[in-house]
Every structure is written in C-alpha cells, then in structure tokens.
Amino acid sequence: MSILWQVGHLVAVILGLAYVISPKRAHQFGFEFLRQSSSDQSEASNTPVWLYRGLGTLLIFIGITGLL
C-alpha cells in the first residue's frame, strides 16, 4: 500500500507541474466550470490561468509532503 501512495503522490507532483508550466494547455482539456463562455464576457481574462497555477501549486505541495 505504501508504494501505491508514493505513486499517487508522484502523479500529483507531475500533474501539478503540468498545471504550473502550461496552464493554457491544461485549460483546453481541464474542468468545464473554470472555462469562460464567450457569451458571458467578450474580453479575455487571466483568471482561469491563475486558477490552474494555484491548483498546480497545491498539487505539488500535496505530492511533495506525501513523498517526504
């Protein structure tokens, strides 16, 4: 069971790094509720990008603390 937990934490770190490094690409395939519909606002917003970076940072923190 310990190996399974370590693999899970490692996956969390890798996923977190993907969210921090390229949040726009993750935004294309990510959660639907974080996307901005074109009818809601006409101008682009950086809010989803920062939400993905925050989510990535949280995943990295959880993964690293689980591995230690």
Residue pairs with C-beta under 8 A, 6 or more apart in sequence:
5 66
6 66
6 67
8 66
9 62
9 63
9 64
9 66
9 67
10 63
10 67
11 63
12 59
12 60
12 62
12 63
12 66
13 59
13 60
13 63
13 64
13 67
14 63
15 56
15 59
16 55
16 56
16 57
16 58
16 59
16 60
16 61
16 62
16 63
17 56
17 60
18 25
18 26
18 56
19 26
19 52
19 53
19 55
19 56
19 59
20 53
20 56
20 57
20 60
21 56
23 48
23 49
23 50
23 52
23 53
23 56
24 49
26 52
26 56
27 34
27 35
27 48
27 49
27 52
30 52
34 48
34 51
34 52
35 48
36 45
36 47
36 48
